[in-house]
Amino acid sequence: MPLFDVYPLYNVTPVKGKGIHVYDENNTEYLDLYGGHAVISIGHAHPNYVNAVTNQVHNLGFYSNAVQNPLQKQLADKIETLSNCKGYELFLCNSGAEANENALKLASFQTGKARVVAFSNGFHGRTSAAVAATDNKNIIAPINAQQAVTILPLNDIEGVKRELEKGDVCAVIVEFIQGVGGLDQGSTKFFEEVDKLCKANNTLFIADEVQSGYGRSGKFFAFQHYNVTPDIIPIAKGMGNGFPIGGILIHPNIKSKYGMLGTTFGGNHLACAAGLAVLNTIEEENLMENTQEMSAYFMEIAKTIPAVKEVKGKGLMIGLAFDFEVGQLRKDLIYNHKIFTGGAKDKHVLRILPPLNIEKKHINQFFEALKKALVAMQETV
Ligand SMILES: Cc1ncc(COP(=O)(O)O)c(C=O)c1O
């Protein structure tokens, strides 16, 4: 049976991973500055992770949410400690889109309203309400278009005020660092004003931390670079280091009710074991501090490269903007220099999303390769 052909694929077949590297079937080593799309937070095949998942699957891989699962409570407590989001409650699911879908649904339940405000170039996943909160027509099917969503330009505070004062907006959803869009960020004033406007208008503020969370921005959450208090915080990618897990952190003002949200697989034993191993490793190996240090090192070098027109993002969620489209450059980096990088909706941006335990030597290797690739590109022009 052929696979439904929705992904343009690079001709590389990773079969093994270790730390910052993946290896193909010929044992060729690739430097992974893409982290499988910001998913690999603590490095491939980290021993803590391998042991936790292995031990758990030997005991109990799955049971439903109809019984006690103390691992969920352990995970919730650990997230509270590391994120310092005191008093929030946790609902577990399986992916980023599902986290945002639950966040939007909860905002609608809580406020009794239905319209959502989101921002240009944002991305929140591909399910019903989540995908409707994007301005990418290619991924919105007619069935999704029934959702009431208003898309505003990032930083349009007057627009947010105008829309929220109409009284029918259940949620404002925002990425504090846009991932898929290309690493743009709103201003501090904008984010802090949006937070206040939400509180004044009975609208919930959703901080989509699916990509920027879990230490990737150098703080546990990217919104923590600002003075804001989101009502709901969707999380996913870095949470399981590859094991599918997502969730939402829910402000204590929002009260739960049986049946309000639910899932078969969300919060299963194996996912929780993976999630706990990730958090323990972030803590034990000081990966948030490493993220800050490696980010500063990376950005300093990036700024010395004339072809790099702008360095965007925070922590290890970095965009290098060029004045040409980076498709060919990415191919050259993969095939000739054995380095994975990411692209963005903005085709001029190279996205760097490595595991958070990256070291200076890996960053040096990347810049040596980038310089060579840029020279080679000039020679072929
Ligand atoms: C900010 C953000 N939200 C949501 C999603 C959707 O996550 P998933 O692909 O796990 O559904 C993504 C995925 O790239 C994302 O970057």
Ligand as a Chemical Component Dictionary entry (heavy atoms), coordinates in Angstrom:
data_LIG
# 
_chem_comp.id                   LIG 
_chem_comp.type                 NON-POLYMER 
_chem_comp.pdbx_formal_charge   0 
_chem_comp.three_letter_code    LIG 
# 
loop_
_chem_comp_atom.comp_id 
_chem_comp_atom.atom_id 
_chem_comp_atom.alt_atom_id 
_chem_comp_atom.type_symbol 
_chem_comp_atom.charge 
_chem_comp_atom.model_Cartn_x 
_chem_comp_atom.model_Cartn_y 
_chem_comp_atom.model_Cartn_z 
_chem_comp_atom.pdbx_ordinal 
LIG C1 C1 C 0 3.377  26.578 17.918 1  
LIG C2 C2 C 0 2.804  25.274 17.454 2  
LIG N1 N1 N 0 1.575  24.920 17.854 3  
LIG C3 C3 C 0 1.027  23.746 17.481 4  
LIG C4 C4 C 0 1.700  22.867 16.658 5  
LIG C5 C5 C 0 1.046  21.559 16.239 6  
LIG O1 O1 O 0 1.654  20.513 16.906 7  
LIG P1 P1 P 0 1.438  19.005 16.376 8  
LIG O2 O2 O 0 2.120  18.903 15.049 9  
LIG O3 O3 O 0 2.047  18.159 17.461 10 
LIG O4 O4 O 0 -0.028 18.787 16.266 11 
LIG C6 C6 C 0 2.979  23.201 16.212 12 
LIG C7 C7 C 0 3.718  22.278 15.318 13 
LIG O5 O5 O 0 4.638  22.637 14.627 14 
LIG C8 C8 C 0 3.543  24.432 16.618 15 
LIG O6 O6 O 0 4.756  24.794 16.209 16 
# 
loop_
_chem_comp_bond.comp_id 
_chem_comp_bond.atom_id_1 
_chem_comp_bond.atom_id_2 
_chem_comp_bond.value_order 
_chem_comp_bond.pdbx_ordinal 
LIG C1 C2 SING 1  
LIG C2 N1 SING 2  
LIG C2 C8 DOUB 3  
LIG N1 C3 DOUB 4  
LIG C3 C4 SING 5  
LIG C4 C5 SING 6  
LIG C4 C6 DOUB 7  
LIG C5 O1 SING 8  
LIG O1 P1 SING 9  
LIG P1 O2 DOUB 10 
LIG P1 O3 SING 11 
LIG P1 O4 SING 12 
LIG C6 C7 SING 13 
LIG C6 C8 SING 14 
LIG C7 O5 DOUB 15 
LIG C8 O6 SING 16 
# 
